[in-house]
Amino acid sequence: MRQGTTLPELIVVLAIVGLLTAIVVPSSRDLLASIDTERAAHQFMAAHRVARFTAILRRRTTRLDIAADSLVVRVVNGPGAGVVWRAPGPAADRVAFDGPTYPLMFTPLGLPHGVGNGTYTFSRASARRSVVISRLGRLRLVRDQ
């Protein structure tokens, strides 16, 4: 009785493993890009909600500063003015960010002050997500194909 494997058997097994790897790796890259893009969009939505609810709870005007490398919520006036929340921006997940550059302001009632609407797009590889903010501050996540 023979024990072990022959060279042709090893070559066939390696060829099958190579083909399976060639199929799986590109689709996993797209999946990871989609996950990172979704995370960046949800982080932005969380920052928007934190800024709005901070304005309501503290009865102060708040500002959300949006940059590729950071998301910062500040209380603008009164006692406790300063940074209340900070998170890494989309660039931390290697996600490209496009949208208006002005800060978002919220009144003590939680309503947007000034220009509060806009569309913010997050993209990496073939994955794209857009966060649409209405005039009243409502958020909508759009999964672009």
Buried (B, 14 or more C-beta within 10 A) or exposed (E): EEEEEEEEEEEEEEEEEEEEEEEEEEEEEEEBBBEBBBBBBBBBBEBBBBBBBBBBEBEBBBBBBBEBEBBBBBBBEEEEBEEBBEBEBBBBBEBBBBBBEEBBBBBBEBBBBEEBBBEBBBBBBEBBBBBBBEEEBEBEBEEEE
